[in-house]
Amino acid sequence: MIILGLTGSIAMGKSTVATLFSAMKLPVFDADKVVHQLQGPQGKLLPAIGQAFPGVIDANGVNRQKLGSMLLANPAAFSRLEAIIHPAVVQELRHFLRQHRSRPLVIIDIPLLFEAGFDRLTDYIAVVSAPSWIQRRRALKRPNMTESRFYGLLSRQWPDRKKRQLADFIIRNGGNIAQTAAQTRKIAGCLVGQGSRY
């Protein structure tokens, strides 16, 4: 089994690429989705998060808007949250890898792949990248996104340039979906075949 880590800074189009891999019937571990489940109604992390961040739990689990406001007001609190979330994500990831150990290629889609040290669990890394002006435009179209929130989130991520330097594959996502899909298929073919040259 080859483990391909998939990452990219906010609004680069990583989720689009993950969907393209999934459409090829490749197993994809979606870290964001896992975190939403862990923080949703009856989620395993609600007691710990509620204790660390009083007032953020409601009937739907963690109120992400309230939690986000708390974190932006006190960036040091990110470390407290990550200390709760990351071990749980590692546990879910290990279960995913055991479940798909017979598959030739699996994708682990993790936004903070480098920042949280998940890159150590991968064989190869693909970074999704786009020009900064496209990234900003995409980000500001998201619900509840503001300039300050965007740049606050961006400041917690490694620069795109640094990620590209460490990548085995770079997926340029500034064009149309057909161009992105072609790059994604090429990477999958290279890794599943293991003998082909990218």
Summary of the structure (lengths in Angstrom):
residues: 198
radius of gyration: 17.3
end to end distance: 18.5
largest distance: 53.8
contacts: 583
relative contact order: 0.22
helix: 53%
strand: 14%
